[in-house]
């Protein structure tokens, strides 16, 4: 096989993994092709905070030796994966998009990083993110650029992971989601993002934004690939007592299940209220595809979300204040205005008001759990409008109603902890990707994988790539 950067760049993660296993191409050739592509393209895209060329080459050589000796570790063996610079990587700077942590070099790997290593993945670099994984890049950071059109938003906070995956600069990436940070970049860059149930994946060795809202997940160019990564990193962890003890299903097998008989809920009123026609059209087409695949479509009523979206802001602020308590007190001047502002908001909230939020959150979680007693999947937008330009994003601080609209379909599922899958469902009239979202019951990621894989078998939106 020709192993230049162009021919290898957009192969699927599991596809290139199979080629490496068969020794049709070596892991070293794949890594060199990726590094060449990163060197050529990322000076404009800015998706990586740190490229790990030397160690990636060494890991590739080791993978090739193991595979040649018959010690194949699985579908990730020898495959280049990117790591959001929120996760500790032993011996490599891990700044979390900040300057306050810019000199931090962890002495151990995050659990998810260790598990990727154990699966044989090649860790090719650390992807850029917003400051502390909140909503704005630190003033000292050059933000990643959307590879489809640099005038458009690349999403937050896993912006670098979304851009690198879409641009063929990795085969998948670790990401995190506190209010929409897997789903917005996945939608904006036309890739697939899997946010599992809160606690399904260990957070040990991960810089916190808001501990009870932070979800560790994956990004890839299709559902099978995202599920393959999740299978490698999920599971209990003695280093994180909040990691769930439940056994991890065979997510890769779920990709072959199909959706025949699965109950897909749709709240037409919620999905259409103040939602633009292009997004509504993409939703209706996705619904048609799922129905044609023999899913059972059911009309449902989703719980009201305005209060829970408003509560997310304060809930996140309080937990961010806790996460940054020591560093903020000592180095306030190193924080950008946006993250500093949310920390100050959290510090000012009264205990009584915070407890009211927690009670409303518990009630909302129960309402969502009850909904999933009658359906297997819920189909929603990721956001109620076509992709946003950077010019529009720059005005968010002056348009609180636009921020609320942006959060309407993402924040609720961080507050409830339910798993979601974001996937490309069409393109706007400006030729930008439109992302859609499936939601499942707690610990039912297999249903998401079944639904997303079936949809992508019947459609080709995920196979389109930016011309760069």
C-alpha positions as CSV (number, residue, x, y, z in Angstrom):
1,X,0.0,0.0,0.0
2,X,1.2,3.5,-0.8
3,X,1.9,5.0,2.6
4,X,2.0,8.7,1.9
5,X,0.1,11.2,4.1
6,X,-2.7,11.8,1.5
7,X,-3.6,8.1,1.0
8,X,-3.7,7.2,4.7
9,X,-5.1,10.3,6.2
10,X,-8.9,9.6,6.1
11,X,-8.9,5.9,6.6
12,X,-11.0,4.9,9.6
13,X,-9.3,4.0,12.9
14,X,-10.4,0.4,12.7
15,X,-9.6,0.3,9.0
16,X,-6.0,1.4,9.5
17,X,-5.7,-0.8,12.6
18,X,-6.6,-3.8,10.5
19,X,-4.0,-2.9,7.8
20,X,-1.3,-2.6,10.5
21,X,-2.4,-5.9,12.0
22,X,-2.2,-7.6,8.5
23,X,1.2,-5.9,8.0
24,X,-0.1,-4.3,4.8
25,X,1.4,-1.1,6.2
26,X,3.5,-0.6,9.2
27,X,2.7,1.5,12.3
28,X,5.9,3.4,11.6
29,X,4.7,4.3,8.1
30,X,1.3,5.4,9.4
31,X,2.9,7.6,12.1
32,X,5.4,9.1,9.7
33,X,2.5,10.0,7.3
34,X,0.6,11.6,10.1
35,X,3.5,13.6,11.3
36,X,4.2,14.8,7.8
37,X,0.6,15.9,7.5
38,X,0.6,17.6,10.8
39,X,3.8,19.5,9.9
40,X,2.2,20.6,6.6
41,X,-1.3,21.5,7.8
42,X,-1.3,22.3,11.5
43,X,0.7,25.5,11.2
44,X,-2.6,26.9,9.9
45,X,-5.1,24.7,11.8
46,X,-3.5,25.0,15.3
47,X,-5.1,21.9,16.5
48,X,-2.1,20.6,18.5
49,X,-0.7,22.1,21.7
50,X,2.2,19.6,21.5
51,X,3.3,17.1,18.8
52,X,5.1,14.0,20.3
53,X,7.1,13.0,17.2
54,X,10.0,11.3,18.9
55,X,7.9,9.2,21.4
56,X,5.3,8.4,18.7
57,X,8.0,7.0,16.4
58,X,9.3,4.9,19.3
59,X,5.8,3.6,20.1
60,X,5.2,2.8,16.4
61,X,8.5,0.8,16.3
62,X,7.5,-1.1,19.4
63,X,4.0,-1.8,17.9
64,X,5.6,-3.2,14.7
65,X,7.9,-5.4,16.7
66,X,5.1,-6.8,18.8
67,X,2.8,-7.4,15.8
68,X,5.6,-9.1,13.9
69,X,6.1,-11.4,16.9
70,X,2.4,-12.3,17.0
71,X,1.6,-10.2,20.0
72,X,-1.3,-8.1,18.6
73,X,-3.1,-6.1,21.3
74,X,-6.3,-5.2,19.5
75,X,-7.8,-2.8,17.0
76,X,-5.9,0.3,18.4
77,X,-2.5,-1.3,18.2
78,X,-0.1,0.9,16.2
79,X,-2.8,3.5,15.5
80,X,-2.1,7.3,16.1
81,X,-4.4,8.8,18.7
82,X,-4.5,12.4,19.9
83,X,-5.0,13.3,23.6
84,X,-6.8,16.5,24.7
85,X,-4.3,18.5,26.7
86,X,-6.5,18.1,29.8
87,X,-5.3,14.6,30.4
88,X,-2.0,13.8,32.2
89,X,0.7,12.3,30.0
90,X,3.8,11.2,31.9
91,X,6.8,13.4,31.1
92,X,4.9,15.7,28.8
93,X,3.7,19.2,29.6
94,X,-0.1,19.2,30.4
95,X,-1.3,22.8,30.5
96,X,-5.1,22.4,30.2
97,X,-5.2,25.4,27.9
98,X,-3.9,27.6,30.7
99,X,-0.7,29.5,31.6
100,X,-1.1,28.8,35.3
101,X,-0.4,25.1,34.6
102,X,2.0,25.7,31.7
103,X,5.0,24.2,33.6
104,X,3.2,21.2,34.9
105,X,4.7,17.9,33.8
106,X,2.9,14.9,35.3
107,X,4.8,12.0,36.8
108,X,2.1,9.5,35.7
109,X,-0.4,9.0,33.0
110,X,-4.1,9.7,33.4
111,X,-6.0,6.4,33.6
112,X,-7.4,6.9,30.1
113,X,-4.0,7.5,28.7
114,X,-2.6,4.5,30.4
115,X,-5.4,2.4,29.0
116,X,-4.8,3.6,25.5
117,X,-1.1,2.7,25.9
118,X,-2.1,-0.8,27.1
119,X,-4.3,-1.1,24.0
120,X,-1.2,-0.4,21.9
121,X,-2.3,3.0,20.6
122,X,0.4,5.5,19.5
123,X,0.0,8.8,21.3
124,X,0.9,11.3,18.6
125,X,0.2,14.6,20.4
126,X,-1.7,16.8,22.8
127,X,-4.6,18.8,21.3
128,X,-5.4,22.4,22.1
129,X,-8.4,23.4,24.2
130,X,-10.1,26.4,25.7
131,X,-8.7,27.7,29.0
132,X,-9.4,25.1,31.7
133,X,-11.9,23.5,29.3
134,X,-14.4,26.4,29.8
135,X,-15.7,28.6,27.0
136,X,-12.9,30.7,25.7
137,X,-9.2,30.2,24.7
138,X,-6.6,31.9,26.9
139,X,-5.4,35.1,25.4
140,X,-2.0,33.6,24.9
141,X,-3.3,30.7,22.9
142,X,-3.9,30.7,19.1
143,X,-7.3,29.0,18.8
144,X,-7.7,26.0,16.4
145,X,-9.4,26.8,13.1
146,X,-12.3,24.9,11.5
147,X,-10.8,22.9,8.5
148,X,-14.1,23.3,6.6
149,X,-13.9,27.1,6.6
150,X,-11.7,29.2,8.9
151,X,-14.4,31.8,9.2
152,X,-16.5,29.3,11.2
153,X,-16.4,28.3,14.9
154,X,-14.5,25.0,15.6
155,X,-16.4,24.4,18.8
156,X,-15.3,24.4,22.5
157,X,-13.6,23.2,24.6
158,X,-12.3,20.1,22.8
159,X,-11.7,22.3,19.8
160,X,-8.3,20.8,18.9
161,X,-9.5,17.3,19.2
162,X,-12.4,18.0,16.8
163,X,-10.2,19.9,14.3
164,X,-7.4,17.3,14.3
165,X,-9.9,14.4,13.8
166,X,-11.7,16.2,11.0
167,X,-8.5,17.2,9.2
168,X,-7.0,13.7,9.2
169,X,-4.3,14.6,11.7
170,X,-5.2,11.7,13.9
171,X,-7.5,8.7,13.7
172,X,-9.3,9.6,16.9
173,X,-8.9,11.7,20.0
174,X,-9.6,11.8,23.7
175,X,-12.0,14.6,24.6
176,X,-14.1,15.8,27.5
177,X,-17.6,17.3,27.9
178,X,-18.9,19.5,30.7
179,X,-21.6,21.5,28.9
180,X,-21.2,20.4,25.3
181,X,-17.5,20.2,24.7
182,X,-17.5,16.9,22.8
183,X,-20.7,17.7,21.0
184,X,-20.1,21.2,19.8
185,X,-16.7,20.5,18.2
186,X,-17.9,17.2,16.8
187,X,-20.9,19.0,15.1
188,X,-18.8,22.0,14.0
189,X,-16.1,19.8,12.4
190,X,-18.3,17.1,11.0
191,X,-17.0,14.2,13.1
192,X,-18.6,11.7,15.6
193,X,-18.3,12.3,19.3
194,X,-19.3,9.8,22.1
195,X,-20.0,11.3,25.5
196,X,-20.6,8.3,27.8
197,X,-22.6,8.1,31.0
198,X,-21.0,10.2,33.8
199,X,-18.6,7.8,35.6
200,X,-18.4,5.3,32.8
201,X,-14.8,6.5,32.2
202,X,-12.3,7.3,35.0
203,X,-11.3,10.9,35.5
204,X,-8.1,10.2,37.4
205,X,-5.3,12.3,36.0
206,X,-7.7,14.8,34.3
207,X,-7.8,18.5,35.1
208,X,-11.3,19.2,36.4
209,X,-13.5,22.0,35.3
210,X,-16.6,20.8,37.2
211,X,-16.2,17.4,38.7
212,X,-19.8,16.2,38.7
213,X,-20.4,17.5,35.2
214,X,-17.1,16.4,33.5
215,X,-17.5,13.5,31.1
216,X,-14.5,11.8,29.5
217,X,-15.2,10.6,26.0
218,X,-14.0,10.1,22.4
219,X,-14.0,11.6,19.0
220,X,-13.5,9.8,15.7
221,X,-14.7,10.0,12.1
222,X,-17.4,7.3,12.6
223,X,-19.4,5.6,15.3
224,X,-17.5,2.3,15.2
225,X,-14.2,4.1,15.7
226,X,-15.5,6.2,18.6
227,X,-16.9,3.0,20.2
228,X,-13.6,1.2,19.8
229,X,-11.8,3.9,21.7
230,X,-14.5,3.9,24.4
231,X,-14.1,0.2,24.8
232,X,-10.4,0.7,25.5
233,X,-10.8,3.4,28.2
234,X,-14.1,2.6,30.0
235,X,-14.5,0.8,33.3
236,X,-13.9,1.0,37.0
237,X,-10.7,2.4,38.4
238,X,-9.4,2.2,42.0
239,X,-7.8,5.6,41.4
240,X,-11.2,7.2,40.8
241,X,-13.9,6.1,43.3
242,X,-16.6,7.8,41.2
243,X,-15.8,5.5,38.2
244,X,-18.7,3.1,37.9
245,X,-18.2,-0.5,38.8
246,X,-20.6,-1.8,36.1
247,X,-19.1,-4.2,33.5
248,X,-18.4,-2.7,30.1
249,X,-20.3,-4.2,27.2
250,X,-18.8,-5.1,23.8
251,X,-19.3,-1.7,22.2
252,X,-17.8,-2.9,18.9
253,X,-20.3,-5.7,18.7
254,X,-23.1,-3.2,19.2
255,X,-22.1,-1.5,16.0
256,X,-23.5,-4.6,14.1
257,X,-26.8,-4.7,16.1
258,X,-28.8,-2.4,13.9
259,X,-31.9,-0.5,15.1
260,X,-34.6,-2.9,14.2
261,X,-37.1,-2.7,17.1
262,X,-35.3,0.0,19.0
263,X,-37.6,2.7,20.3
264,X,-36.5,6.1,19.1
265,X,-38.2,9.0,20.9
266,X,-38.8,12.4,19.2
267,X,-40.1,15.5,20.9
268,X,-41.2,17.4,17.8
269,X,-42.2,20.5,19.8
270,X,-38.8,20.7,21.6
271,X,-36.9,19.9,18.4
272,X,-38.6,22.6,16.4
273,X,-39.2,25.5,18.8
274,X,-36.8,28.3,17.6
275,X,-34.9,25.8,15.6
276,X,-33.8,26.8,12.1
277,X,-35.2,25.1,9.0
278,X,-31.9,23.5,7.9
279,X,-31.5,21.8,11.3
280,X,-35.1,20.7,11.3
281,X,-34.8,19.2,7.8
282,X,-31.7,17.3,8.9
283,X,-33.6,15.9,11.9
284,X,-36.5,14.8,9.8
285,X,-34.3,13.1,7.3
286,X,-32.5,11.3,10.1
287,X,-35.8,10.2,11.5
288,X,-36.8,8.9,8.1
289,X,-33.5,6.9,7.8
290,X,-34.0,5.3,11.2
291,X,-37.6,4.4,10.4
292,X,-36.5,2.8,7.1
293,X,-34.0,0.8,9.2
294,X,-37.0,-0.5,11.2
295,X,-36.6,1.6,14.3
296,X,-39.8,2.2,16.1
297,X,-40.5,6.0,16.2
298,X,-42.4,7.3,19.2
299,X,-43.6,10.8,20.1
300,X,-42.4,11.8,23.6
301,X,-42.4,14.9,25.8
302,X,-39.0,15.8,27.1
303,X,-38.9,17.6,30.5
304,X,-38.7,21.4,30.4
305,X,-35.1,22.6,30.2
306,X,-34.9,26.4,30.7
307,X,-34.3,26.1,34.5
308,X,-31.8,23.3,34.2
309,X,-29.9,25.1,31.5
310,X,-29.8,28.2,33.8
311,X,-28.8,26.0,36.7
312,X,-25.9,24.5,34.7
313,X,-24.2,27.9,34.6
314,X,-24.1,28.3,38.4
315,X,-23.4,24.6,39.1
316,X,-20.4,24.7,36.8
317,X,-19.2,28.0,38.3
318,X,-19.2,26.6,41.9
319,X,-17.4,23.5,40.9
320,X,-14.9,25.5,38.8
321,X,-14.2,27.6,41.8
322,X,-13.4,24.5,43.8
323,X,-11.2,23.1,41.0
324,X,-9.2,26.3,40.8
325,X,-9.3,27.3,44.5
326,X,-5.6,27.1,45.1
327,X,-4.2,28.3,41.8
328,X,-6.7,31.1,41.4
329,X,-5.9,32.5,44.9
330,X,-2.2,32.5,44.1
331,X,-2.1,33.4,40.4
332,X,-5.3,35.3,39.6
333,X,-3.4,37.5,37.2
334,X,-2.6,34.5,34.9
335,X,-6.3,33.8,34.2
336,X,-8.2,34.9,31.2
337,X,-11.2,37.1,31.7
338,X,-13.8,34.5,30.9
339,X,-12.6,31.7,33.2
340,X,-11.8,34.2,35.9
341,X,-15.3,35.5,35.7
342,X,-17.0,32.1,36.1
343,X,-14.7,31.3,39.1
344,X,-15.7,34.6,40.7
345,X,-19.4,33.8,40.0
346,X,-19.0,30.4,41.7
347,X,-17.3,31.9,44.7
348,X,-20.1,34.4,45.2
349,X,-23.0,31.9,45.1
350,X,-24.7,31.2,48.5
351,X,-24.9,27.7,49.9
352,X,-28.7,27.9,50.0
353,X,-28.9,28.8,46.3
354,X,-26.5,26.0,45.4
355,X,-28.5,23.5,47.3
356,X,-31.6,24.5,45.5
357,X,-29.7,23.8,42.2
358,X,-28.7,20.4,43.4
359,X,-32.3,19.5,44.3
360,X,-33.6,20.6,41.0
361,X,-30.8,18.7,39.2
362,X,-31.7,15.5,41.1
363,X,-35.4,15.9,40.1
364,X,-34.5,16.5,36.5
365,X,-32.2,13.5,36.4
366,X,-35.1,11.4,37.7
367,X,-37.4,12.8,35.0
368,X,-34.9,11.9,32.3
369,X,-34.5,8.4,33.7
370,X,-38.2,7.9,33.7
371,X,-38.4,8.9,30.0
372,X,-35.9,6.2,29.1
373,X,-38.1,3.6,30.7
374,X,-40.3,3.9,27.6
375,X,-37.7,4.6,24.8
376,X,-34.2,3.4,23.9
377,X,-32.9,6.5,22.1
378,X,-33.9,10.1,21.9
379,X,-33.1,12.2,18.7
380,X,-32.4,15.9,19.1
381,X,-30.3,18.7,17.5
382,X,-26.9,19.5,18.9
383,X,-27.7,23.2,18.5
384,X,-30.8,24.9,17.1
385,X,-29.1,26.7,14.3
386,X,-26.7,26.1,11.4
387,X,-22.9,26.3,12.1
388,X,-21.9,29.7,13.6
389,X,-19.3,32.0,12.3
390,X,-16.5,33.3,14.4
391,X,-18.0,36.8,13.9
392,X,-21.2,35.6,15.6
393,X,-19.4,33.8,18.4
394,X,-17.5,37.0,19.2
395,X,-20.9,38.6,20.1
396,X,-22.0,35.9,22.5
397,X,-21.1,38.0,25.5
398,X,-23.6,40.6,24.3
399,X,-26.3,38.0,23.5
400,X,-27.2,35.9,26.6
401,X,-30.3,34.5,24.8
402,X,-28.0,33.1,22.1
403,X,-25.8,31.4,24.7
404,X,-29.0,29.9,26.2
405,X,-30.1,28.6,22.8
406,X,-26.6,27.1,22.2
407,X,-26.8,25.2,25.5
408,X,-30.4,24.0,25.2
409,X,-29.6,20.5,23.8
410,X,-26.2,19.9,25.4
411,X,-26.1,21.1,29.1
412,X,-29.2,19.1,30.2
413,X,-27.4,15.8,29.5
414,X,-24.3,16.9,31.5
415,X,-26.6,17.8,34.4
416,X,-28.4,14.4,34.1
417,X,-25.3,12.4,33.3
418,X,-26.9,10.5,30.4
419,X,-24.8,9.3,27.4
420,X,-24.9,11.0,24.0
421,X,-23.6,10.4,20.5
422,X,-23.1,13.3,18.1
423,X,-22.8,12.6,14.4
424,X,-23.0,14.4,11.0
425,X,-26.5,14.6,9.7
426,X,-26.2,16.9,6.8
427,X,-24.7,20.2,5.5
428,X,-25.9,23.8,5.6
429,X,-26.4,26.0,2.6
430,X,-22.9,27.4,3.4
431,X,-21.4,23.9,3.0
432,X,-20.8,23.5,6.7
433,X,-21.6,20.2,8.7
434,X,-24.7,20.0,10.8
435,X,-24.5,17.7,13.8
436,X,-27.3,15.7,15.3
437,X,-27.5,14.0,18.7
438,X,-28.8,10.6,20.0
439,X,-29.2,10.3,23.7
440,X,-29.7,7.0,25.6
441,X,-30.5,5.8,29.1
442,X,-27.8,5.6,31.7
443,X,-25.1,3.1,30.9
444,X,-26.8,2.3,27.5
445,X,-24.0,3.5,25.3
446,X,-24.4,0.3,23.3
447,X,-27.8,1.7,22.1
448,X,-26.0,4.8,20.9
449,X,-23.5,2.8,19.1
450,X,-26.1,0.6,17.4
451,X,-28.1,3.7,16.3
452,X,-25.1,5.7,15.1
453,X,-23.5,2.9,13.2
454,X,-26.8,1.9,11.6
455,X,-27.4,5.5,10.5
456,X,-23.9,5.8,9.1
457,X,-24.2,2.5,7.2
458,X,-27.2,4.0,5.4
459,X,-25.8,7.5,4.9
460,X,-22.5,9.1,3.8
461,X,-22.4,12.4,5.7
462,X,-19.5,11.1,7.9
463,X,-17.5,10.2,4.8
464,X,-17.2,13.8,3.6
465,X,-13.9,15.6,4.5
466,X,-12.8,19.2,4.3
467,X,-10.7,20.2,1.3
468,X,-7.4,21.2,2.8
